[in-house]
Amino acid sequence: MMNMQQACGVVAAQRSENSLLIATMGAMRAFDLIEADPASIHPTPKAARLSSVPLMGGAAGLGLGLALARPERKVIVVDGDASLLMELSSLVTVAQAAAGNVLHLVIKNGAQFTGLANLDAPAPNFNFAEAARNAGYRHVYTFDDANTWMKRFAEIQKLTGPVFVELIVEPAPSRAEPGFEQAEMPDYQFQRMGIEARAMQQLLNAEVL
């Protein structure tokens, strides 16, 4: 089974240059680490990435709005299982909109606050791929192996969507043990969604001026 870094690393390394990236909390942290790594081959362009935090459950809606507004760009949504469960109806909304440039990924690790408290996500056996297929996504896949995901991503990214991929990922080890103290989150973590949204707006506005 792959881990979060492997799942997101494939996206960071192979996503098209014109793509826009929406990420929920777990993926946001993974992309942060990938961008900070000096060995990263294709760091994610800052202005082309939007963290859907703290808008839990809103990633698919954000991605769909961008996809409809900018059909010439690929929009990649990296969702979380607990997050998507909060707005499961977004699968139907995305499918009915039939935006061909949407690639919707869900990281299924069965845990909320992975790497910290690892609280069990609701409905651990929920089949997101089957739900997306029933909702009407044009193409649906499930992967639990990093090498297979890496080999198939380029092909999947080129498909006319909406495309849905369920990535089975192992949760990071929990650190919330006796004696553990969580450091206070910096203000930036609560401000970054707005900061990133403005940067993306400036990027997209510059293309039409």
C-alpha positions as CSV (number, residue, x, y, z in Angstrom):
1,M,0.0,0.0,0.0
2,M,1.2,3.5,-0.8
3,N,1.6,6.4,1.7
4,M,0.5,10.0,1.4
5,Q,3.8,11.3,0.1
6,Q,3.9,8.7,-2.7
7,A,0.3,9.4,-3.7
8,C,0.8,13.2,-3.8
9,G,4.3,12.9,-5.2
10,V,3.0,11.4,-8.4
11,V,0.7,14.4,-8.8
12,A,3.4,16.9,-8.1
13,A,5.9,15.3,-10.5
14,Q,3.6,14.6,-13.4
15,R,0.7,17.1,-13.4
16,S,0.4,19.2,-16.5
17,E,1.9,22.7,-16.5
18,N,-1.5,24.4,-17.0
19,S,-3.2,22.5,-14.2
20,L,-4.8,24.0,-11.1
21,L,-4.5,22.0,-7.9
22,I,-7.0,22.0,-5.0
23,A,-5.9,20.1,-1.9
24,T,-7.5,19.2,1.5
25,M,-5.6,19.2,4.7
26,G,-3.7,15.9,4.5
27,A,-2.7,16.5,0.9
28,M,-1.9,20.2,1.6
29,R,0.7,19.0,4.1
30,A,2.1,16.4,1.7
31,F,2.5,19.0,-1.0
32,D,4.2,21.4,1.5
33,L,6.8,18.8,2.2
34,I,7.3,18.0,-1.4
35,E,7.8,21.6,-2.3
36,A,10.3,22.0,0.6
37,D,12.4,19.1,-0.6
38,P,15.4,20.5,-2.7
39,A,15.4,17.2,-4.6
40,S,11.8,17.8,-5.9
41,I,11.9,17.6,-9.7
42,H,8.6,19.5,-10.3
43,P,7.6,21.6,-7.3
44,T,4.0,22.7,-7.4
45,P,3.7,26.3,-8.7
46,K,2.5,28.3,-5.7
47,A,-0.1,30.4,-7.6
48,A,-1.6,27.4,-9.2
49,R,-2.5,25.7,-5.9
50,L,-5.4,26.3,-3.5
51,S,-5.7,24.7,-0.1
52,S,-9.3,23.9,0.8
53,V,-8.6,24.4,4.5
54,P,-10.5,25.0,6.7
55,L,-13.3,24.5,4.2
56,M,-13.7,20.8,4.9
57,G,-15.8,19.1,2.3
58,G,-15.6,22.0,-0.2
59,A,-12.7,20.8,-2.4
60,A,-14.8,19.3,-5.1
61,G,-17.0,22.4,-5.3
62,L,-14.0,24.7,-5.6
63,G,-12.5,22.5,-8.3
64,L,-15.7,22.4,-10.3
65,G,-16.1,26.1,-10.2
66,L,-12.6,26.7,-11.5
67,A,-13.1,24.0,-14.1
68,L,-16.2,25.6,-15.5
69,A,-14.7,29.0,-15.4
70,R,-11.4,27.9,-17.1
71,P,-12.2,24.9,-19.3
72,E,-8.8,25.2,-21.0
73,R,-7.1,24.2,-17.8
74,K,-7.0,20.8,-16.1
75,V,-8.3,21.0,-12.5
76,I,-7.0,18.4,-10.1
77,V,-8.8,18.0,-6.8
78,V,-7.0,16.0,-4.1
79,D,-9.7,15.3,-1.6
80,G,-9.7,13.4,1.7
81,D,-12.1,10.6,2.6
82,A,-13.5,12.2,5.7
83,S,-13.7,15.5,3.9
84,L,-15.6,14.1,0.9
85,L,-18.0,12.3,3.2
86,M,-19.1,15.7,4.6
87,E,-20.3,16.8,1.1
88,L,-20.9,13.4,-0.7
89,S,-23.5,15.1,-2.9
90,S,-20.7,16.9,-4.6
91,L,-20.1,13.7,-6.6
92,V,-23.5,14.1,-8.2
93,T,-22.9,17.9,-8.8
94,V,-19.5,17.3,-10.5
95,A,-20.8,14.4,-12.6
96,Q,-23.9,16.3,-13.8
97,A,-21.9,19.4,-14.7
98,A,-19.8,17.0,-16.9
99,A,-16.7,19.3,-16.8
100,G,-14.3,17.4,-19.0
101,N,-11.3,19.0,-17.3
102,V,-11.9,17.7,-13.8
103,L,-9.7,15.0,-12.3
104,H,-11.0,14.2,-8.8
105,L,-8.8,12.2,-6.5
106,V,-9.7,11.0,-3.0
107,I,-7.1,9.9,-0.5
108,K,-8.6,7.0,1.4
109,N,-6.5,6.4,4.6
110,G,-9.4,5.8,7.0
111,A,-8.2,8.4,9.4
112,Q,-8.8,12.0,10.4
113,F,-5.8,14.1,11.6
114,T,-3.5,11.4,10.2
115,G,-0.1,11.5,11.8
116,L,-1.5,13.2,14.9
117,A,-4.6,11.6,16.6
118,N,-5.5,9.2,13.7
119,L,-9.2,9.3,14.6
120,D,-11.2,6.8,12.6
121,A,-12.9,8.2,9.6
122,P,-16.7,7.5,9.4
123,A,-17.8,4.6,7.2
124,P,-14.4,2.9,6.9
125,N,-15.6,0.5,4.3
126,F,-17.3,3.1,2.1
127,N,-16.5,2.5,-1.6
128,F,-15.9,6.0,-3.0
129,A,-15.1,4.7,-6.5
130,E,-18.4,2.9,-6.7
131,A,-20.2,6.1,-5.4
132,A,-18.5,8.1,-8.1
133,R,-19.4,5.6,-10.8
134,N,-23.1,5.6,-9.7
135,A,-23.0,9.4,-9.6
136,G,-22.1,9.5,-13.3
137,Y,-18.3,10.2,-13.5
138,R,-17.1,9.3,-16.9
139,H,-14.0,7.3,-15.8
140,V,-13.4,5.7,-12.4
141,Y,-10.3,4.0,-11.0
142,T,-8.9,2.6,-7.7
143,F,-5.2,2.2,-6.9
144,D,-3.5,0.9,-3.8
145,D,0.0,0.5,-5.3
146,A,2.4,3.4,-5.7
147,N,4.2,2.0,-8.8
148,T,0.9,1.3,-10.7
149,W,-0.4,4.8,-9.8
150,M,2.8,6.4,-11.0
151,K,2.6,4.5,-14.3
152,R,-1.0,5.2,-15.0
153,F,-1.2,8.9,-13.9
154,A,-0.1,10.4,-17.2
155,E,-2.7,8.4,-19.2
156,I,-5.5,9.2,-16.7
157,Q,-4.7,12.9,-16.7
158,K,-5.3,13.1,-20.4
159,L,-8.8,11.5,-20.3
160,T,-11.9,13.6,-20.8
161,G,-13.6,13.8,-17.5
162,P,-14.9,14.1,-15.0
163,V,-12.5,11.4,-13.9
164,F,-12.4,10.0,-10.3
165,V,-9.6,8.1,-8.7
166,E,-9.7,6.4,-5.2
167,L,-6.2,6.1,-3.8
168,I,-6.0,3.6,-0.9
169,V,-3.3,5.0,1.4
170,E,-1.9,3.9,4.7
171,P,-2.3,6.5,7.5
172,A,0.9,8.1,9.0
173,P,1.8,6.8,12.5
174,S,0.0,8.6,15.3
175,R,2.0,10.9,17.5
176,A,-0.8,11.6,20.0
177,E,0.6,9.5,22.8
178,P,0.9,10.2,26.5
179,G,3.2,13.3,27.0
180,F,2.7,14.6,23.4
181,E,1.9,18.3,23.1
182,Q,0.6,19.8,19.9
183,A,2.4,23.0,18.9
184,E,0.1,26.0,18.4
185,M,-0.9,26.4,14.8
186,P,0.5,29.6,13.2
187,D,-2.0,32.2,12.0
188,Y,-0.9,31.5,8.4
189,Q,-2.6,28.1,8.5
190,F,-5.9,29.9,8.9
191,Q,-5.1,32.6,6.4
192,R,-3.4,30.6,3.6
193,M,-6.6,29.7,1.8
194,G,-7.4,33.4,1.2
195,I,-3.8,34.2,0.4
196,E,-3.6,31.3,-2.1
197,A,-7.0,32.2,-3.6
198,R,-5.9,35.8,-4.3
199,A,-2.6,34.5,-5.8
200,M,-4.6,32.2,-8.1
201,Q,-7.0,35.0,-9.0
202,Q,-4.0,37.2,-10.0
203,L,-2.5,34.4,-12.1
204,L,-5.8,33.7,-14.0
205,N,-6.6,37.4,-14.4
206,A,-3.2,38.1,-15.9
207,E,-4.0,35.6,-18.7
208,V,-7.1,37.5,-19.9
209,L,-5.7,41.0,-19.7
